[in-house]
Structures are given as structure tokens and as C-alpha cells.
């Protein structure tokens, strides 16, 4: 990568709607935290969205979710790696959309979501995952 991109945020959602004709992307079911009735959880459907600009060249993008601990280093639970090529015009933005139905959380707590380009973190955000008590009958 000639120049690392700058991220304009990192968002979580349930899914995406893409209208190629209009060149529009919609994030559906945005959230900032998750709740689950048991751990390890069932598999979650999660979409990750970031808008990158000012990057030049080509490089490896990695999206990684890690469990955070108070006394231990983070432990990754899911990752996806893909090649990215940025336009010659640094003013053009590049959307990064990743959707997975395979994200499973081993315990309640905080999880760090990082978008990494050529080994350097360009954006990160904490995703809290909480225990949700069921309703009594």
C-alpha cells in the first residue's frame, strides 16, 4: 500500500441493501450492542460497514473480532481477509461491506472490532455483548 486509507467510521448492522443502479448502500438494523440469552451464543448475522478514503495503491484488508479480557491479551474469535485496490483519485471513497452469519460469541463481555490494512489498524470499535434474561411465563 502506497498510502494507508483513512476510515470514516465503523458501523454494525443486521444486513445491507444495495441499489447498484442508484449507487446506494443502506444499512438495515443498525446497532451498537448485542444481547443473547445464553453463551456460547447461536450464530449471529452481523454486517460491518466502513467508508475509506485517501488510500493509494493496493493492500490487504483484514476485519477482525477479538474478545477483550481485563488481565490477558485480546483473543480473536473471527476474521476475514481480502485484497483491496484504491482508486487513483484519493478523494473517492471506497465502501467496505462485510456480512457474516457465522459470528458466535463465547461469553458476555466486550469485543474489539478492528479493520486492519497491511498490518496497521485504521479503525476500531468496541462491541458490547450482554446477557439477556428471558421473560418469565
Buried (B, 14 or more C-beta within 10 A) or exposed (E): BEEBBBBEEBBBBBEBEEEEEEEEBEBEEEEEEBEBEEEEBEEBEBBBBBBBBBBBBEBEBBBBBBBBEEEEEBEEBBEEEEEBEBEEEBEEBBEBBBEBEEBEBEEBBBBBBBBBBBEEBBBBBEBEBEEEEEEEE
